[in-house]
Amino acid sequence: MRRTQSVSVGLSPSDFWGRFLFAPIFLLIFPGILLSPSLAQQKNAPAAAPAKHRSSLANPVSLTPELQRRIQTLELAKQSGDPVAVATAGKSVLGLALGEIGGIELVSGSPSAAIDVYRRSKDFENSPTTRIDLAQAYFATKRLDESLSLVTDVLVADSNDAHAWYLQGKLWMAKASYDEAVKSFEHVLALQDDPAASYLLGAALLQTKQHDQANAAFQKLQNPLADRATHRMLADAYIASNYMDDFKRESNQAGPGARESARHTSPIDSVLDDAAHLRSRFEPAIPTPKERVQNKHLQLELRTLLANTLNDLGTAEAHQGQYSLALAHFHEAASWDVNVPGLSRNTGIAAARVQDYPECIRALRPVIIANPQDNVARAMLGTAYFATHSYADAAQTFKPLGDSALQLHELAYSWAASLVYGNRYPEASDLLNKLEQQQLSTETLILVAQLWSQMGNYAKTVEICHRALDLDSKLPQAHYFAGLALLRLDRPAESAEELRAVLQLDPDNTEAQFNLAFTLLQQSQNAQAVELWKKVLARNPDHPEANYELGKELLTEGKPDESLSYLEASVRLKPQFDPAHYQLQSAYRAVGRKEDADREAKIYRELKTKNRNITLPPPRQAGTSPSSTD
């Protein structure tokens, strides 16, 4: 009997599997990796207070008290089990911890790295403190306009922010806007005394030729015990403004043993550099060698804290259905510390939820190796393999689940389909027989029927389709696949009944029309078959099988001229289908086109030889059937 290729209609395995992945069982609520159960039932943990300006990070021996307080708030939120509270507390921890890492980078001489970290800190906590920290890092890398923009924003919001006025004054100095710098430093000193602000005010006044006022500002630095380094700073300020007599005086007082450091090409840069050596709360303190070691240890502690907190944040977001955001935060956590417990598992499950199956596989493969008993991760990994058509890997991953896989019908289907696509029919049949003992939905039954059809068990296909129709008689897919199976069982009359049922429910279904025409041909109702195929081609002229079958039938009826256009279309649309070349060469020969006939005959022989060398055809997708033969 001739057989035709048909196309699946209705529910596809990939659509169904996509729904399965969003089933409640795969919510990120698994023991050991997500929100801790409530221990103290503290639903209303205190909110984190806004941070004050951070002091120098050069002298830490552990996490700062403010950061420790925020961590405690996060722990209380996790105990409450409230994902919104966890997310809020987590962002508070992240904003401050990133800021402290930025401070370490800045005092360690890595301002560009500090910028990256401060900008990320600003994403979590866009406070004046964070903006000033970022502005300070921009200033250190000569990105003056970006720094000035941030400082201006802070001052618009709070005109009493002394730190912002101080940094603005330095920026005006660097941009040679000395009148503006004077105003900024005067604002600082009106709010509080600061040695660096006094020094820079004096230096700015010198630039505007206000010598006496500058000396008055410098008087705040002078005392009987003024050290030689202070005199050297004053010498820098005087020479930068070309007051040579004052420069010589201060240089003499500085003496040969004064601080010696590489001088900047710009005198103003030297002045600005000098301010960092005064004990100002507005300047990052220069760490000692011992403090640098302490900062490295603190940085490691902060990296671990960041990774754990980002994992907590991602988990809270996953609980709220924000899987893409959660996955991004899990990836960010790994950039700080990849060894956070549960992080790889969280990453894999979140990746599955956003259908990033390769990432799911990458993350969950080591999880299963480390813990083969983790059945939730195993199920996710197996379905990710299935979604990426890695059927052998999927079947191997599913196998240890055993009969427990039957508890989730979609999971059992994925396993069975993997076995079918791997041509492991006996194992697939055993699993499907067990699955059929469950109370299955019509969707699952239709998919199971397609698997039986794929394995060539058409009687089973019909049985399962009829089981689905017992639940819902108006399922076009069930009628359709039952009709195809009956056609393969050489029961064309029964097949025609099923396909007509499809067309009653879906009159425009061209695949049902195509296959119904084929059943009519099997019942010697050739004229009706021809008319149906013409209807199919009127709606879809590029239907390769309809072109082939109609052309072949017309050729059989002795109408080679009429058959040519259909057979030529079939060859064009499906050039590797060797029977079409065979029929086309026959049509050409019948109308006397010998050269065209010889060409098609040669193509036919080459394809036939090639096809004979294929000992095992690749698995067919569910819902398709073998191609027709000549």
C-alpha positions, 0 to 999 in steps of 0.5 A, a space after each residue: 500500500 502506498 503511504 504518504 507523509 502527513 503533518 502533525 496538527 494540534 498539540 506538539 510535544 515541545 509545546 506540551 513539555 513547555 507547559 510541564 516545565 511551568 508546573 508547580 512542582 518545579 517552582 523554586 521551593 526546594 529544601 536547602 537552597 531557597 528561603 529558610 523556613 521561619 524560625 522566629 516568625 519575625 514577619 516585620 524585621 526592621 528596615 535598614 536605615 539609610 547609610 551615612 557617608 562611609 569612613 575610610 576603609 583602610 583600617 577594617 578588621 572585619 565587616 563594618 557595624 552598619 553592614 553587620 546590622 544589614 546582614 542581620 536584617 536579611 537573616 530575619 527576613 529569610 526566617 520570615 519566609 517573605 520573599 519581598 522582605 528578603 529582596 529588600 534586605 538583600 539589596 540593602 546588603 548588596 549596595 553597602 557591600 559593593 560600596 565597601 569593595 569599591 572603597 578598597 579598590 579605590 585606596 588600592 590604586 584601582 579607580 577603574 575597578 572601583 567605578 565598576 563596583 560603585 556603579 553596581 552598588 548604585 543599582 541596588 542603593 542609589 543613595 547620596 553616599 553611593 553617588 559621591 563614592 562613584 563621583 570620587 572614583 570618576 575624579 580619580 580617573 579624570 572623568 571630571 564631567 561625569 563626576 561633576 554631574 553626580 555631585 550636582 545631583 547630590 547638592 540639588 537634593 541636599 545643599 548641606 552635604 559637606 562631602 559633595 561640596 568638597 568634591 565639587 570644589 576639587 572638580 572646579 580646581 581640576 577644571 581651573 574654575 577657581 572662583 567656583 572652587 572658592 565658593 565650594 570650599 567656603 560651603 564646606 567650612 561653613 558646615 564643618 572644619 576640615 584641614 583639606 578643605 582649608 588647604 584647598 580653599 587657600 590654594 584656590 584663593 591664591 589662584 584668584 590673587 586673593 593672597 591675604 585671604 589665602 594666608 588666612 585659610 592657611 593659618 588653620 594649618 599652621 601651628 608651632 609644631 607644623 611638620 615639614 610635610 605641611 610646609 611642602 604642601 604650602 610650597 606646592 600651593 604657592 608655586 602653583 600660583 606663582 608666588 615665588 617668595 612664599 614658595 621659597 620660604 615654605 620650601 626652606 622650612 620644609 627642608 631637605 628631609 621633607 616628603 619627597 614624591 614624584 611631582 605631577 606635570 600639573 602644579 594643580 594636580 600636585 596641590 590636589 594630591 597634597 590634600 589626600 595626605 591631610 587627615 580629612 574625612 572627605 579623602 580616602 585614607 592612604 593605607 599602610 602595608 599592614 592595612 593593605 593586607 587587612 583590606 585583602 582579607 576583607 575583600 575576600 570576606 565581602 566577595 563571599 558575602 556578595 555571592 551568598 546575598 545575590 543567591 538569596 536575592 535570586 531565590 526571592 525573585 524566583 519565588 515571585 516568578 521573576 526567573 530571568 532576573 533571578 538567573 541574572 543574579 545567580 550568574 552574578 553571584 558566581 562571578 564573586 564566588 562560584 562555590 556558594 552552596 546551592 548556587 549551581 542548582 538554583 542556576 540550573 532550575 532558573 535556567 530551565 524556567 526561562 527555557 535556557 536549556 544549555 545553561 540548565 544542563 551546564 549548571 545541573 550536570 555537576 549537581 547530579 554527579 555530586 548528589 545522584 539522589 537529587 531527583 528534582 534536579 535530575 528531572 530538570 536535567 533530563 527534560 533539558 536534555 530532551 528539549 535540546 534533542 539529546 535523547 540518549 542523555 535524557 534517557 540515561 538521566 531519567 532512568 534512576 527515577 524509576 517508577 517515581 517518574 510516573 507521578 508526573 505524567 509529562 516527565 514520564 512522557 519525556 522519558 518515553 519519547 527519549 527512548 523512542 527517538 533513540 530507537 529503544 522501543 522495548 523500553 519505551 513500550 514498557 514505560 508507556 504501558 505503565 503510564 497508561 495505567 494512570 489517569 491521563 489528560 487528553 493532551 497526554 493521551 494524544 502525545 502517547 498515541 503519537 509515540 505508539 505510531 512512531 514505533 509502528 504500533 498502529 493498533 495501540 495508536 488507535 486504542 489510545 486515540 479512542 481513549 482520548 475521544 471517550 473523554 472528549 469527542 471533539 478532539 480533532 487531533 485524536 481523530 486525526 492520528 487515529 485516522 492515520 493509524 487506521 490508514 497504515 493498518 490498511 483500513 481506509 474506510 475507517 480511516 476516512 470516517 476519522 478524517 471526516 470527523 476532523 474536517 467537521 471540527 476543522 473544515 480548513 485542515 489541509 492535512 486531513 483533506 490530503 489524507 482523506 483523499 488518500 483513503 478515497 484512492 485506496 477505496 478506488 474513489 479516484 475522482 473524489 481523491 483528485 478533487 480533494 488534492 486540488 482543493 488542498 493545492 488551491 489553499 497550499 500550492 507548495 504542499 509537496 506531497 499533494 503535488 506528488 500524489 496528484 501528479 502521480 494519479 494523473 499520470 496513472 490515468 494517462 494524462 502526462 501533460 496535466 501531471 507535469 506541473 504537479 510533479 515538477 512542483 513536487 521535485 522543486 519542493 522536495 528534491 531529495 524525494 526519489 519517487 518524485 524524480 521517478 514519476 517525473 521521468 516517466 511523465 517526461 518520457 510519455 510526452 517525448 521529452 527524452 533529455 529531461 526524462 534521462 536527467 530525472 532518471 539519473 537523479 532518481 538512480 543516484 538518490 536510490 543508491 544513496 538511500 540504500 546506503 542508509 542502514 538506519 533512518 533517523 528517528 521520525 518526529 511524533 506525528 509523522 509517517 513514512 514517505 510514499 514509495 514508487 
